[in-house]
Amino acid sequence: MSGMQELLPTMQAEFNRLKTGIGEAFQKHGFLQIETPTIERNEILLAKAGGDTEKQIYKVVKTAELANDADQALRFDHTVPLARYTVEHMNDLCFPFKVTQIGRNFRGERAQRGRFREFYQCDVDVVGRNSLPVAYDAEVIATLAEAIRTLPLPSFVIRISNRKLLSGMLEELNLEQHADEIFGIVDHAEKVPPAKTVAALEELNIGSENVVKITTFMGLNGDYREVLRQLREFGFQNATFQTGIAELEEVFMTLEKLDTEVEARADMLIVRGLDYYTGTVFETIAPDYREIGSICSGGRYENLARHYTDQKLPGVGGSIGLTRLFYILQNYGLVEASDLKPIDVCLVPFSETEYSSVAKLADRLRADGKSVDIVLSDKKLGDKMKYAAKTAKYVAVLGEDEIKSGEYKLRDLESGEETVQEL
Amino acid sequence: MSGMQELLPTMQAEFNRLKTGIGEAFQKHGFLQIETPTIERNEILLAKAGGDTEKQIYKVVKTAELANDADQALRFDHTVPLARYTVEHMNDLCFPFKVTQIGRNFRGERAQRGRFREFYQCDVDVVGRNSLPVAYDAEVIATLAEAIRTLPLPSFVIRISNRKLLSGMLEELNLEQHADEIFGIVDHAEKVPPAKTVAALEELNIGSENVVKITTFMGLNGDYREVLRQLREFGFQNATFQTGIAELEEVFMTLEKLDTEVEARADMLIVRGLDYYTGTVFETIAPDYREIGSICSGGRYENLARHYTDQKLPGVGGSIGLTRLFYILQNYGLVEASDLKPIDVCLVPFSETEYSSVAKLADRLRADGKSVDIVLSDKKLGDKMKYAAKTAKYVAVLGEDEIKSGEYKLRDLESGEETVQEL
């Protein structure tokens, strides 16, 4: 169906391998797995959604009901259910609450290649009660980096900024009334020619000096020490900007300690659009495969559940959009089903007489962790061998002779090599 | 939300452990994992659904649309999407297609304790092209038995029958026009007093002799050889009944060869109601916990995708309803969160100075497969230790002294025992 990803078994095995790898990386970093329902009450979902997202929400109604009466819908991300979950179970959770959700989310996007209406997201979040050290922003980034390393991507770079920098700058320039538009323009800048960005800024009638300052700001990227030096050169003294500088520095310094391998750079183009982030923001690109877009993004939100509670719950989180990423990895040939055989050993009993002995052998191989298929089909031996060649890495035919001798031949279906094994 | 299961992280870890165990058992038996979309077209879903199921289907509509216009809905089981999948990808699949789906299904059931509107089902199916040996009925049962053995249940029994037996009996007695009612009565017999079952049969005006024959039939259960002997005593010679006997015998004989440990018995009460099964049918009970009901059930269907293709695709499958089962296991105290600590080691750096050394230690422990949480919180040491005690199995505090000496104390949070480890 259009807008849905459906994979053949060999590809599905590869998808699952990547998903498991990501989940293991999260767990090794001490994130606790939870699952929230796919269906949530509208009042919960709509509290946060807006704009396109609201239009894309799938309402769910029982057959006899009308959509206008629907008070339930499918979740469009993991953050909204997490907010509801954290408030609901607050007294049973330990804070900071390090949590991961890996599951399907739903958006009724316009059908087009590479856009999915039902898609896996792999999220990590740390939620504090009242406060949460900035060091956790670095921990979330380090954890996601560890997860991305498990994927078949040759290299990747994490681009980090802090929304307080652009906010503080606009405060300083008295342009706060244009904040939404300017955040939008910066967010879009990579998707349009530079002249268009400048034109969009000029249209706001904010003065050419301010346009230059903003475009200069947008151009800052690279080693964080150098970017911080250039940011300080602006000379903005307001608290928002200064906090932005301090937080950005702390994130990079902590990240260096927590993950010495990660390639991270400061990049002022990263603002995460109209999102609800309030501090650190990040995106991740693969330099050799720029068209993939951001593999993983996220940031800091000052108050996770402001819609449902007075309790202040600051958090930081990020998400890997696995369904879209997998689609693109396939297109680039970075995952290939041709090499994948989900079954380890295919055992072909010559006739029913051998079922018992073959089942005993299968038990032994399974106890060793092998995936073993016993072919019970009444087809000809040739057909059974064809089936084995398509599904398994190894095959063995077991008949009267093998049972008697206690030995059988295990054939490597790729090399054709045979080894004699004890039954 | 009512009708949804939502677990705290410790319980979720246990749920995931059980789900993973089931999936591994399926994979070890050579079943290939697939995932089908949660959202399917109505025409696909409604082709099979009927009765209560149809009323329980969740339609999905985008915010602006009306339910009457909805042409999509949430899947209510895995079998319908499997039928569509098999037809759609027929030329890319190997037959017999041994396939497993583990995922969430949706039914808008009346809210009540232990009934869920969104629930996990763990399915295995074998689909043949044109034909499929009865031996696969046994293979599906053996695989499910292997999966159930991974669950915290002291013992279980698989109850097996074949729908051709009751069908053949009704043919012989010229009661085919009452088949639906009689299948329904037999299916319900365990939920009502015996007198009510007899009364329901008598209401059909089928003659007291036939009522006796049917109730005698219903009472047959136990060792399959004995039940087969009693079935043969009826003396029904029609092909349907005789095929039922032959198939039931073959399922048991093959099962004995494939799984010598399984406790299986013939039981004529098993008919799987108005379901679409055509041959073998089975349910599974835990004798010590009868109230759990059937842990796992399934059967043989002669034609999986008759609604979408002329191609004959006979199959056999079964499903473990994990969400409901887990709920009941919790109620019986067969899973307890109190013993569960999802994090292996909690590392507490005394201050930021130790982050680098602690991160290096964490990397080493994670490479060994451990789940390691580094506490970055700015709270007091006492608070950090409380957090560790709630989430982790072991804790270590690392300060200047530990870094200098190259040794640290790892404390077992259950026993309180401390061991000195190299940093």
Interface residues (C-beta under 8 A of the other chain):
Chain A: M1 M4 Q5 E6 L7 L8 P9 Q12 A13 F15 N16 Q27 K28 H29 G30 L32 Q33 I34 E35 T36 P37 T38 I39 E40 R41 E54 K55 Q56 I57 Y58 K59 V60 V61 K62 T63 A64 E65 L66 A67 N68 A70 A73 L74 Y85 E88 H89 D92 L93 C94 F95 P96 K98 V99 R104 F106 G108 R117 E118 S131 P133 A135 Y136 E139 T254 K257 L258 D259 T260 P342 I343 C346 E352 Y355 S356 A359 R366 G369 K370 S371 V372 D373 I374 L376 S377 D378 Y387 K390 T391
Chain B: M1 M4 Q5 E6 L7 L8 P9 Q12 A13 F15 N16 Q27 K28 H29 G30 L32 Q33 I34 E35 T36 P37 T38 I39 E40 R41 E54 K55 Q56 I57 Y58 K59 V60 V61 K62 T63 A64 E65 L66 A67 N68 A70 A73 L74 Y85 E88 H89 D92 L93 C94 F95 P96 K98 V99 R104 F106 G108 R117 E118 S131 P133 A135 Y136 E139 T254 K257 L258 D259 T260 P342 I343 C346 E352 Y355 S356 A359 R366 G369 K370 S371 V372 D373 I374 L376 S377 D378 Y387 K390 T391
